[in-house]
Amino acid sequence: MSYTTRTLTLPDDLSDVVDLLQQGECVALPTETVFGLAADASNPDAVAKIFSAKQRPTNHPLIVHISDIHQAERWVTQVPDVAYQLADAFWPGPLSLLMHKHPHINASVTGGLDGIVLRAPNHPDFQAILQASKLGLAAPSANLYKSISPTSANHVLKTLGGRIAAVVETNTPPVCGIESTILDIRCFPPKLLRPGPISAAQISALLGVDVEVPLAHQQVVPGNVTKHYQPQTPAHLCDEQVIHARVTNQVTDRIAWLVYSSEAQTLLGDYPDVRVLSSEPADYARDLYHALHELDGLGCAQIMIETPPQDSAWLAVNDRLRRACA
């Protein structure tokens, strides 16, 4: 189905956004992480439009966005005590909780699985739409499947323009820049299934137990595929020696560079097509996808990305980069 994708703003167009969602259409909405492609999670036809627009496999589950923890009872068999504890500390915010889905929930939103992932987004526009529509909104990232996640309305339009009804433009940009942490609370201690802005250390400190952080797992959750978050330009991780060799040997291919260290900046000097991100992991994460979108649009032969530190503070960033460069 082809659309003339509208660009809407809040509060002026709030009623139009709500009408579209209640009519079963997809609307791209800003969150504090990335833009999400929202549709009524209780409407199988609306959910199907998400998969179609994104060209996403239908067995890949979606996160359902709700306004607060009290809305969870509609979606799960029982809200465990730990969910209230986590929501009190981290909701609204970039923490998604995997629980046992309620039997009446349509299998399309969970990819046919018996678990459902919920979160309450911390963005004023998304919250206003949740409260006005009275809906739970399934909302994966608003981009084609496996491509770079969008952090602006323009990023959304680049891949989904003509494929969805509307995108909401906002003056409140993402503060996290990467997707939410996914935590499985069907078990205790909980298990981290996707690293994100809320760290295992933060969760462990709150709960008083060590959260399990597997190096790899086979649980089907959003983001857990080998190739993901990928620019069209081939991307590669590299260390300081590779940067030095490329510059010294004067490789003729036009290369785009994404670096963070002062050493890399010194090696590259006046080299064109360089983006420098922060050496602080949270700030790096906030700007990562924006930088990848910029570099992807330069027409270079490849994007070389300086490998960040490998400590736990960089876990989420390294997860995204490993998949982007797979």
Residue pairs with C-beta under 8 A, 6 or more apart in sequence:
1 49
1 52
2 162
2 163
3 162
3 163
3 164
3 165
4 162
5 157
5 160
5 161
5 162
5 163
5 164
5 165
5 166
5 167
6 16
6 165
6 166
6 167
7 153
7 157
7 166
7 167
7 168
7 169
8 16
8 17
8 27
8 166
8 167
8 168
8 169
9 168
9 169
9 170
10 17
10 125
10 128
10 129
10 168
10 170
11 128
13 168
14 128
14 129
14 132
15 132
16 166
17 27
17 29
17 129
17 166
17 168
18 129
18 132
18 133
20 27
20 165
20 166
21 27
21 38
21 39
21 40
21 46
21 129
21 133
21 135
21 137
22 40
22 133
22 135
24 39
24 40
24 43
24 45
24 46
24 49
25 39
25 46
25 49
25 164
25 165
25 166
26 37
26 38
26 39
26 46
26 49
26 50
26 53
26 164
26 165
27 37
27 38
27 39
27 164
27 165
27 166
27 167
27 168
28 35
28 36
28 37
28 38
28 142
28 150
28 153
28 156
28 160
28 164
28 166
28 167
28 168
29 35
29 36
29 38
29 123
29 125
29 126
29 129
29 137
29 139
29 142
29 168
30 123
30 125
30 126
30 153
30 168
30 170
30 172
30 173
30 174
31 65
31 121
31 122
31 123
31 126
31 139
31 174
32 93
32 94
32 121
32 122
32 123
32 174
32 175
32 176
33 94
33 121
33 174
33 176
33 177
33 178
33 179
33 180
33 196
33 197
34 141
34 142
34 149
34 150
34 151
34 174
34 177
34 178
34 179
34 289
35 141
35 142
35 143
35 149
35 150
35 151
35 152
35 153
35 155
35 156
35 167
36 65
36 121
36 126
36 137
36 139
36 140
36 141
36 142
37 50
37 53
37 54
37 139
37 140
37 141
37 142
37 143
37 156
37 160
37 164
38 65
38 126
38 129
38 137
38 138
38 139
39 46
39 47
39 49
39 50
39 137
39 138
39 139
40 46
40 47
40 135
40 136
40 137
40 138
41 47
41 62
41 64
41 109
41 135
41 136
41 137
41 138
42 106
42 135
42 136
44 106
44 108
46 138
47 62
47 106
47 108
47 109
47 138
48 58
48 108
49 164
50 56
50 62
50 138
50 140
51 57
51 58
53 160
53 163
53 164
54 140
54 143
54 144
54 145
54 160
55 144
55 145
56 140
56 145
57 145
58 108
58 111
59 111
59 112
59 220
60 111
60 220
60 222
60 225
61 109
61 110
61 111
61 113
61 115
61 116
61 117
61 220
61 221
61 222
62 109
62 110
62 111
62 117
62 138
62 139
62 140
62 222
63 96
63 117
63 118
63 119
63 138
63 139
63 140
63 180
63 182
63 222
64 75
64 109
64 116
64 117
64 118
64 119
64 136
64 137
64 138
64 139
65 118
65 119
65 120
65 121
65 126
65 130
65 136
65 137
65 138
65 139
66 72
66 74
66 75
66 118
66 119
66 120
66 130
66 136
67 120
67 127
67 130
67 131
68 87
68 91
68 92
68 120
69 79
69 83
69 84
69 87
69 88
69 91
69 120
71 120
71 136
72 79
72 83
72 99
72 118
73 79
74 102
74 136
75 99
75 101
75 102
75 105
75 116
75 118
75 136
76 99
76 100
76 101
76 102
76 116
76 118
77 99
77 100
77 101
77 102
77 103
78 100
79 99
80 99
80 185
82 185
82 188
82 190
82 207
83 97
83 99
83 185
85 206
85 207
86 95
86 97
86 183
86 185
86 203
86 206
86 207
87 97
87 120
89 206
90 198
90 202
91 119
91 120
91 122
92 120
92 121
92 122
92 127
93 119
93 120
93 122
93 197
93 198
94 119
94 122
94 176
94 179
94 180
94 181
94 196
94 197
94 198
95 119
95 180
95 181
95 183
95 196
95 198
95 203
96 117
96 118
96 119
96 180
96 181
96 182
96 183
96 194
96 196
97 117
97 118
97 119
97 183
97 185
98 115
98 116
98 117
98 182
98 183
98 184
98 185
98 186
98 193
98 221
99 115
99 116
99 117
99 118
99 185
99 186
100 114
100 115
100 116
100 186
101 110
101 113
101 114
101 115
101 116
102 116
105 116
107 113
109 116
109 138
110 116
111 220
113 220
115 184
115 186
117 182
117 221
117 222
119 180
121 127
121 130
123 170
123 172
124 172
125 168
125 170
125 172
126 137
129 137
129 168
130 137
140 222
141 149
141 150
141 179
142 150
142 156
142 160
142 164
142 167
143 149
143 150
143 155
143 156
143 159
143 160
144 159
144 160
146 225
146 227
146 228
146 229
146 230
147 159
147 229
147 230
147 231
147 232
148 155
148 229
148 230
148 231
148 289
148 292
148 293
148 296
148 324
149 178
149 179
149 229
149 289
150 156
150 158
150 159
150 289
150 293
151 173
151 174
151 177
151 289
151 290
151 293
152 173
152 290
153 167
153 168
153 169
153 170
155 289
155 293
156 167
157 167
158 293
160 167
174 286
175 286
176 196
176 197
176 282
176 285
176 286
177 285
177 286
177 287
177 288
177 289
177 290
178 196
178 197
178 285
178 286
178 288
178 289
178 316
178 317
178 320
179 194
179 196
179 222
179 223
180 194
180 196
180 197
180 198
181 192
181 194
181 195
181 196
181 197
181 198
181 199
181 203
181 316
182 192
182 193
182 194
182 196
182 221
182 222
182 223
183 190
183 191
183 192
183 193
183 203
183 211
184 190
184 191
184 192
184 193
184 219
188 209
189 207
189 209
189 210
189 211
189 212
190 203
190 207
190 211
190 212
191 211
191 212
191 213
191 214
191 217
192 200
192 203
192 211
192 212
192 213
192 214
193 217
193 219
193 221
193 224
194 221
194 222
194 223
194 224
194 319
195 213
195 315
195 316
195 319
196 316
197 282
197 285
197 316
199 312
199 313
199 315
199 316
200 211
200 213
200 312
200 315
201 312
203 211
204 210
204 211
213 315
217 224
223 319
223 323
225 323
226 323
226 326
227 323
227 326
228 320
228 323
228 324
228 326
229 289
229 292
229 320
229 323
229 324
230 323
230 324
230 326
231 292
231 293
231 295
231 296
231 303
231 324
232 296
233 256
233 295
233 296
233 298
233 300
233 301
233 302
233 303
234 301
234 302
234 303
235 292
235 302
235 303
235 304
235 305
235 324
235 325
236 302
236 303
236 304
236 305
236 325
237 305
237 306
237 307
237 321
237 322
237 325
238 246
238 304
238 305
238 306
238 307
239 306
239 307
240 261
240 263
240 264
240 267
240 306
242 304
243 257
243 259
243 264
243 267
243 268
243 304
243 306
244 267
246 255
246 304
247 267
247 268
247 269
247 271
253 300
253 301
253 302
254 273
254 298
254 299
254 300
254 301
255 273
255 300
255 301
255 302
255 303
255 304
256 273
256 274
256 275
256 295
256 298
256 300
256 302
256 303
256 304
257 264
257 268
257 271
257 273
257 274
257 275
257 303
257 304
257 305
257 306
258 274
258 275
258 277
258 291
258 292
258 295
258 303
258 304
258 305
258 306
259 265
259 268
259 274
259 275
259 276
259 277
259 305
259 306
260 276
260 277
260 278
260 279
260 284
260 306
260 308
261 279
261 306
264 306
265 274
265 276
268 274
273 295
273 298
273 300
275 291
275 294
275 295
277 283
277 284
277 287
277 288
277 291
278 284
278 287
281 308
281 309
281 313
281 314
281 316
281 317
284 308
284 314
284 317
285 316
285 317
285 320
288 317
288 320
288 321
292 303
292 324
295 303
296 303
305 321
305 324
305 325
307 321
308 314
308 317
308 318
308 321
310 318
